[in-house]
């Protein structure tokens, strides 16, 4: 996977890994988003950012970018500090994991 390769190449240690086969649906996704300060969703070349403290989006807006076609949380999903990053974008990963 691209995300795992990026993390390994850049010496990023993970504290917890959840198998992508785990079924995390709407309630799990919304809970994770509401606990974050910033949500970044990468889908192809498009990156969507939400400031959850200043201008939190509706549940529907969040679910559109967080869930895949099966209704489960899209993978990979990474949490670092107050940032939740859904999907893989090398640019977003570089920004989040800049040393």
PAKOL-344360 format. One record per residue (C-alpha): y, x, z; residue in three letters; chain. Coordinates in steps of 0.5 Angstrom, whole numbers, plus 500, padded with zeros to 3 digits. Layout:
% residues N
Y, X, Z, ala, A
...
% end
This chain:
% residues 99
500, 500, 500, unk, A
507, 502, 499, unk, A
510, 501, 506, unk, A
504, 505, 509, unk, A
505, 511, 504, unk, A
512, 511, 505, unk, A
511, 511, 513, unk, A
506, 516, 513, unk, A
510, 521, 508, unk, A
517, 520, 512, unk, A
513, 521, 519, unk, A
514, 514, 522, unk, A
510, 512, 527, unk, A
508, 505, 528, unk, A
507, 502, 535, unk, A
503, 496, 533, unk, A
499, 494, 527, unk, A
497, 487, 525, unk, A
492, 486, 519, unk, A
495, 482, 514, unk, A
490, 477, 514, unk, A
492, 475, 520, unk, A
495, 468, 519, unk, A
502, 468, 522, unk, A
506, 461, 519, unk, A
512, 458, 520, unk, A
513, 458, 527, unk, A
511, 465, 528, unk, A
516, 467, 523, unk, A
522, 463, 526, unk, A
520, 466, 533, unk, A
520, 473, 530, unk, A
527, 472, 526, unk, A
530, 468, 532, unk, A
529, 474, 536, unk, A
532, 479, 531, unk, A
539, 481, 531, unk, A
538, 482, 523, unk, A
533, 480, 518, unk, A
532, 483, 512, unk, A
528, 480, 506, unk, A
526, 484, 500, unk, A
523, 481, 494, unk, A
523, 485, 488, unk, A
529, 488, 487, unk, A
533, 482, 491, unk, A
535, 484, 498, unk, A
537, 478, 503, unk, A
540, 480, 509, unk, A
542, 475, 515, unk, A
546, 477, 521, unk, A
542, 473, 526, unk, A
548, 473, 531, unk, A
554, 472, 527, unk, A
552, 467, 522, unk, A
545, 465, 523, unk, A
541, 461, 517, unk, A
538, 455, 518, unk, A
530, 455, 519, unk, A
529, 453, 511, unk, A
533, 459, 509, unk, A
529, 463, 513, unk, A
522, 460, 511, unk, A
524, 461, 504, unk, A
525, 469, 504, unk, A
520, 470, 510, unk, A
513, 466, 507, unk, A
509, 467, 501, unk, A
506, 462, 497, unk, A
500, 461, 502, unk, A
505, 459, 507, unk, A
504, 465, 511, unk, A
509, 471, 513, unk, A
510, 476, 507, unk, A
507, 483, 508, unk, A
509, 488, 510, unk, A
513, 486, 516, unk, A
516, 491, 520, unk, A
520, 490, 526, unk, A
525, 496, 529, unk, A
529, 495, 534, unk, A
533, 489, 533, unk, A
532, 489, 525, unk, A
526, 485, 522, unk, A
524, 487, 515, unk, A
520, 483, 511, unk, A
517, 485, 504, unk, A
518, 492, 501, unk, A
524, 495, 498, unk, A
524, 503, 498, unk, A
532, 503, 499, unk, A
531, 498, 505, unk, A
526, 502, 508, unk, A
530, 509, 507, unk, A
536, 505, 511, unk, A
532, 503, 516, unk, A
528, 509, 518, unk, A
534, 514, 516, unk, A
533, 520, 521, unk, A
% end
